[in-house]
Every structure is written in structure tokens, then in C-alpha cells.
Amino acid sequence: MPYRSKYSIFRSAMLAINLVFFVLLCFSLLASYQSPESSAFFAVFGLMYPLLLIINFIFVIAWALLRSKYFLFSLVPILIGFGHLKNNFQLRFTTDHTAEKNEIRVLTYNVQRFGMDADEETFNTNNQTVIDFLNDQNPDIVCLQEYHGKGKTLYEPLQNARTQLGAQSYYYESYFNPRYQQLTGLVIFSKFEAVNKGKLKFEGTRTFGIYTDVLMGADTVRIYNIHLASIQLKPSDIDFVVNPGQNQDEMGLHALQIYSKLADAFQLREKQMQHLLKELDHCPYPVILAGDFNDTPSSYIYKQITKLLEDTFVKKGNGFSITYGGRIPFLRIDYVMKSQHFDTRTYRRHLVDYSDHYPLSAGLQKDLF
């Protein structure tokens, strides 16, 4: 076969593959505009935006090297989706994690129940390892998701943690009613005096958020700890996503089952988000919000929440700041956000492997309220 003919076939195949990823990238851009309650189709592709972005960027470079105008196929949606790009990726050549005077340090961490399925000795070791890490970071506010306690004295570890962290107050709520001498839920530790507290929950669902009002000098600030609905994928589901090596009938059935789980989670998170937005609308105080959204910056959920609050990553983050350390790649699903009353001074992702999430911390400077 002549060289020119082979080259033509290669370019045609490359263009066909490029068009597929062009369409998928466009779908991912639509995720933040389409309510999952009306359709969860685009939301699925929103989860894949960082990966689709990288693939399309590679096509831009490849076509440019070939001196072909086809580089526009991928470049145009990348530029159109610049808002998505900056929400997902930041490029900074210098990052300063040094705390400034009067800076408020906030840390959020999904601790994955300290490996609750491990034996008691390992569980206690994991628990203390996380507390030691938090103590080393010396934050003023700590928001933990999937905090787990067990035994006859369920609340004693929380009180011990408050003492070790030098916190003046803590507020804990279980996702569900505690039972069988075990509990799992959300906790806020604070070095500030707490004057009020509450939880976010509606009928038929678990507690998905808590808040506490604290005194910062003469001002009252509301701190939210949020954990929106997870997808509840089983190990076999993740195996399928990462390596779908099954026959076509099984692949089709399994794909539909996973899509159903995704759709249910997207729709429940939207309901939780709507409940949260009502809380934020009626909140009379400056707000610091942290937690695990189980959704990415390309999502409808993120877009709605950031109409009211600012993502500290966008101001001071670097790279993709992936916060989920499991087998599904490129997921930034944990956040520290704040109202306009604070200025973001620092943002940091801590690469420690005590959980399937990475902890985040942000330094905030309080403006005049």
C-alpha cells in the first residue's frame, strides 16, 4: 500500500476518534447547565471532564504538529468551556502555605470511618493517626465526614479528640440514629466559641450536613460541614468502569445498572443542594462551608452552590487538586468554600493515604463584616 494511502487512512481514523471525544467533551460542558432531576445523561459526562479535557488537548497538539486545521475540533470546545477549565485546573508556579497573622485555617477530611472493617487495634491506630495528622496541621476549624465511633462509650473518643486538637467546641451528628454501639456521621471541631448549631436533613434521607455558629471576635460566623449523597458503587462496579472486560450482554446490563445508580445519586444530591441553598439564602452570617460533595466542578450542583460561595481552590489552588484517592481517576469532589466576607490566602491538598480521600486545608483572612 502506498505511503500516501496509509497516511490518509491514519488521518481519517484519527479524525474519527477525535470527533468522538469532541462530542463527549461537549456533553461534559453541558453537565453544569442540565438539572439531573430532568435528565442525568449529561451529568455522567461531567464526571469525566478532566480526562476528556486532557485527551482533547492531546489532539490539539497532535493536529498542530501535523499542521492540520483539524486542531480546531478540540480547541473550540476547550476555549468555550474556559469556565470549566479554571474550575478544574489552575496553574501556579509558586504556592505559599505559610499562615499569616490572624489567618483562619480550615481543614476538611473524609476519614472513611478510620477503616472500620479492620480489627479493633487497627481501627484505633487509624483513628489516632488521623488525630495526630490534624494536630500537626493545627487548624482552627476541622470538618470531618464519615467519622466513626464504636463501643459502649461512643462519644468519649470525640471528647478526647477535642482535647487533643485544642478545640473549644465540637458538634457531631450521626448520619442515621446510632445503633449497635456504633455511629458514623459528621463532626465540626472549632477553636472558637460555639453559640448555635443545627443539621440539614429532610424526610426519607440521612443527615447530609451540620452547621455551627461561632464567635470570631465580635462577629458570628456559620460553619457548614457537608456530605452529599454518594453513588454507592460496589467494587465490582468500579472494576467494570476501570476495566470493562465482559461479554456484550453483561456489559450492557452492568452499564445500565451503574447508570441507574449514578442517576439516583445525581438526583438526590440535587435535592440536598436545593435544601442547602435555602439554608444559605436565609443565613444571616458570613459562611465557611467545607465537605465532600461527591460531585465535580463540572456538575450542576457545583455551579449552583458557587453562585453564592467562592471555591478556595480557584483562588489559590494548583493543578487538578484531585481529592479522591480511589481507583476512579481525576475526581475533585471535596471543597472548602466561603462567602465574600473572607479572602482566600492559602489552599493546600495534603497527600496522605489515611483514607480514600485527601484532606484539604485553606487559610482565610477575615474582612470587615
URWOBEL-V568714 format. One line per field, one symbol per residue. ss: DSSP state (@ for helix, = for strand, . for the rest). psi: psi as a letter, one per 30 degrees, with the letter a starting at -180 (. if undefined). A space follows every 50 residues. Layout:
BEGIN
ss=???
psi=???
END
This chain:
BEGIN
ss=..@@@@@@@@@@@@@@@@@@@@@@@@@@@@..........@@@@@@..@@ @@@@@@@@@@@@@@@.....@@@@@@@@@@.@@@@@@@.=.......... ..========.@@@.....@@@@@@@@@@@@@@@@@@...========== .....@@@@@@@@@@...======....=..=========..======== ........========..=========.......@@@@@@@@.....@@@ @@@@@@@@@@@@@@@@@@@@@@@@@@@@@@@@...=======.......@ @@@@@....==@@@@@..=....=.........=====...========= ......=.========...
psi=kleeeeeeeeeeeeeeeeeefeeeeeeeffeffjkfeekgefeefefgee eeeeeeeeeeeeeeefhkffffeeeeeeeeheeeefffkkjkfkkjgkkl kgkjkkkkkjghgghfflleeeeeeeeeeeeeeeeefhlfkkjklhkkkl lfiefeeeeeeeeefgkfllkkkkelkklhhkkkakkkkkglkkfllllj klkfllkglllkklkjbglkkkkkjkjlklfhkleeeeeeeeiiilleee eeeeeeeeeeeeeeeeeeeeeeeeeeeeeeegkfllkkklajfgllfgle eeeeegfflkkfeeeglkbfhkfkgafklhjjfkljlllfflkkelkkkj ikhflglklkkkkkkklk.
END
